[in-house]
Amino acid sequence: MRRVICALAALFFLVGCVEPVPSGGQARIMAMGDSLLAWNAGSGRAVSDALEARLGQPVVDRSVPGASYLYPLPISGSLGLRIERQFVAGDWDWIVLNGGGNDLWRGCGCGKCRGQLERLISADGTSGAIPTLIGRIRAKGTRVAYVGYLRTPGFRSPVEGCVAIGSALEARIAALAARDPGVVFVSNSDLVPNGDRSFHDSDLLHPSPKGSAAIAARLAALMQ
């Protein structure tokens, strides 16, 4: 029930709500980011749920629908709507991370976004909000699996105009990952077969339970 309330609250931008990190150090994987990861949490079928089932070990999911890197408000940002505030230092083996889409969509309408893109990550992948957070995570040797967004091949979605700038964002993240063996960019650009809507929720924006499970399968294959 807590996850249902958190998801609804964050979706309507009332407040962020992140899963607390359990004591005892049993969990070695944490997920952070936006609705790509958080979607289907209310039914227990988010990416982290499917990843737990595949790996047979707990995954702490602190992702929040609507979260972004450049979120300006302090209180709701501290409660998870600012992605960097989802991070909790610990003895993690992996952090599953995504984000940037909300910054481009809400921040600049996916139009004149070059300035916003530079604030997220520079062309060489060395500066910006995303490399700063990844550097903070990597400081203790934790590996990062950065998850790319789904595409909607063969049909149009509400964010179809974001494809070009979104692909530019992902290319920069992939360039960052190419220089650091502890960072892997997990692309989902080829995950959805042409014309297949079953990987998306009815809004054609977020993953369906099938889509979340397919993303988790790629992550599990990497981690195993």
Steps between C-alpha positions, in 0.01 A plus 500: 500500500787740578634460147155570351466821700853607413449440129173694489637788705810539287308460175289804582808690625365533854801346665776255433499177693797266496540155642708501819826308497475201738762462768724198517659530155309209341413697186792553259306656211317833496286654227477877450329711238159585357183325387676266258616311808220592741204414277296192601632517858145512636433154360841363597612478136747786465846446354644449849239235583578303185873542562463365854318195367766431237800547728349355816623790710344823629504823302434829679289715266523873571384616156212750485262579211564850371852522644765702320861608543442875484196510728503841677269468803683410824240317708346269241844472340639364825217245504603347170389724214863606460680183395826569680306522828388140455856385552600347833865409547558137583682181411319457168616262228281663235290811465241492224457858382297684239362846437531815293179460302295719732765771488475509121124461479385734776808719504510601136222312323759288317544799266779747561672271747870532432555710810300258711688207349834661588384545860420129512816374329761659279578369152809318627312359800733654757284770660138568589248370752512140376882454501515673840255252653667203332837616629359519851366144469820366346720650773455185711533262207128438454411404144232694314252361248351804326168408338387659174140577408257289301409600144161466328591370152211484257267725700510849648519585868441830685877554514579414139655843456757411767661215307782700341608688813448189711727301270762774527480474880544124487794526261678723751429259784627211288820699435544548875451127555753413230773670704416333832480120526290541815220672307282320247240667282205264452321611184133420451470667162464161329288330766154561353422314174357717225130564556485308828312700767516230767825636646329831589223604734184644344650852515772389252753666730576258780588132495232237544578217744632313196723795414630529856577127503685526168714784632574297813603204285767711332625625834506150650699364206757775556525446876515122481 
